Amino acid sequence: MASLTKPPYDPELWEVLKNIPPELPLSLETLQAERDGLMAEHSPEKVLTDPAISHREARIPGPGGELVVSILEAKDSTSTIRPGIYYIHGGCFIFGTRLTWIKPCFEWIKQCDAVLVTVEYRLAPEHPDPAPVEDCYAGLKWFSENASKLGVNPDQIMLAGFSAGGALAAGIALMARDHNGPKTCAMCLIAPMLDDQKTTTSTSQFMSEGALTGETNSTAWSWLLQGRSGEDVGIYAAPARAKDLSGLPDTWVDVGSAEVFRDECVAFAGRIWEAGGGCELHVWRGAWHGFDVTALDAKVTKTALEMRLGWIQRVLGVEG
C-alpha cells in the first residue's frame, strides 16, 4: 500500500496554499457554477491586459462544428517569419476557456517574438473523449496549414499545455506521430494530467489535499472517459498508457514534488528517455499544482518560470 507520508511544501508556497479555499466535492449539479467562477476570473477583460500583446480570433472547422481560436502576438513585431506556439489550456478536461491561465505565456510571446494560438476545445462530461483531443488536433492542423499566413515558420511550432492541456498536447503529439500529421519541433508539458489509472504514490499522498486533489482528478477522468477503463482507454486520451513514446518532439516536463501528478510525470519523462527521445525533467521541491500561475512572488516560481523560458528559447532557436 502506498505511503501517505507526504513531501513538505515549500514555505513560501505553503503561505499561499493555506489561504486557498479547499476544493469542494465535484458534482454535475455544481459543475456549471464552478465553470462560471473560473470564466469570470479569466475573462478577456482580466487576462488580455498586457499592452505589448495583440489579440484576435478566428473561427476554424472542427470535428464537431466550428472552433474558435485566439491568436496572440507581440504588437511591435517586425518579423515576417516567427516561431509558433500552440497552447492548450488546463482545467481537468471539464473547466476553462482558451484564455485560462495563459498569462505566463505572454513572456514566451515577447521574448521569442512568437505567434501563439490557443483553441477553445469542447469539455467533458457533455463532450467526452475523443472530443477534446480531436478538437485540439484540428486546431494544430489549422495552425500548421496556415502558418505562412500567420507569419510563422511551419518547422518551428512548439506544442504546450498545462495540466489537462498538457495531456492533450501529448495526446495530439502521439496522434500526429501515428498519422503522419503536423510536425512540431518541441513540446512543453507543464504538470500534465497524463494517467487515468490513479495508482501512483503521489495520487495516494494527495488524494484529499492540495490545490488539485486526487478526488477531483478521479472525477474528471470518469467524466472524460464515461466509465471506460483498461484497454478501452486510448493513448491519445491518456498518454501515460502509450507503450511506445518514440518519435515525440524534444520535450520539457515539469511538476511539483507536492502534487498529485508528480509520479506520472516522472514516469513519462523516463519512458521518453527509454525510447531514445529527448526530454528535460524538473521536479520543483515543495511545489503544488498550479503554483506557477498563483504564487508568482515565490522564489521557486520565479526559478521555474525563468528555466522554462530558457528552454523554450533554446528549442525555438531564439536564444540570445
Buried (B, 14 or more C-beta within 10 A) or exposed (E): EEEEEBBEBBEBBBEBBEEEEEBEEBEEEEBEEBBEEBBEEBEEEEBBEBEEBBBEEBEBEBEEEEBBBBBBBBEEBEBEEBBBBBBBBBBBBBBBBBBBBBBBBBBBBBBBBBBBBBBBBBBBBEBBBBBBBBBBBBBBBBBBEBBEEBBBBBEBBBBBBBBBBBBBBBBBBBBBBEEEBBEBBBBBBBBBBBBBBBEBBBBBBBBEBBBBBBBBBBBBBBBBBEEBEEEEBBBBBBBBBBEEBEEBBBBBBBBBBBBBBBBBBBBBBBBBEEBEBEBBBBBBBBBBBBBBBBBEEBEBBEEBBEBBBEBBBBBBEBEE
